[in-house]
């Protein structure tokens, strides 16, 4: 086989790869529009969308090196179609720190992971110190734990946050403004939940949702597998992958129903809404789109740089969010660098 024939063969193989990657990428972009119930494979393509974008960029470089300008248009157009998705995890420009000094409502969401179940109360106080430094007006916590040894964490917080509303025992909203009304939203067959509180901000009532959707179950499965290995029990990789996939799809089904419940509750509100919390799902997924609805993703509006909210270096994903009604305007959006949990806190300043 001559060199020309080899080049043609290699080019044909790369073209086939390009077509497959492009098809998967476009399908993934619209995967979040499909209800995962009965269509799990398409919906889950969203989770590998970053890798598909990287694959397109590598193929673009290949076609440019080979000077195949027509073929280079395929990955170029495909990546261009992904710009709205890229905007949910990366924003160019720097954070406008001066905007944070403008009048408005400073809100934060933080999954505190039960404060590590420590008994001294130090972790809760450490978080409070950072919240005060950030001048937060409303704080939504998930996986909240009221007691640390013989101390009540709410007692530590009430000097800075005179108002507090508890939903389910691990969900709480702290506020520097009066809370007029609240509601707990329980989910069927799970310990996860949501809540909302109507907060009177200088005469304007804002309904703030605090949401904690079903977990993926991956960490729990991996911990169980590690425990079995420590006890000298055999863990088959194929079986482990089956369990991980099964738990993940089951969690996804739960999150879909929970997201619909919260979205319906939000639509029934006559007050401007802010929705925040730990959604346990990635941008552009069906759960993300359902929760977002016609609201504004705060990070896309006024965020900066690469946004991820999990501290695990192996899972740099964004699963904690702050959304708001179109009648409100975002000023700043960023994550904090606290290390008290497996999540980062997310902060946003909103002009009312």
Buried (B, 14 or more C-beta within 10 A) or exposed (E): EEEEEEEEEEBEEBBEEBEEBBEBBBBBBEBBEBBBEEEBEBBBBBBBBBEBBEBBBEBBEBBBEBEBEEBBEBBBEBBEBBEEBBBBBBBEEEBBEEBBEEEBBBBBBBBBBBBBEBEEBBBBBBBBEBBEEBEBBBBBBBBBBBEBEEBBBBEBBEEBBEBBBBBBEBBBBBBBBEBEEBBBBEBEEBEBBBBBBBBBBEEEBBBBBBBBBBBBBBEEBEEEBEEEEEEEEEEEEEEBEEBBBEBBBEBBBBBBBBBBBBBEBBEEEEBBBBBBBBBBBBBBBBBBBBBBBEBBBBBBBBBBBEBBBBBEEEEBBBBBBBBBBEEBBBBBBBBBEBEBBBBBBBBBBBEB
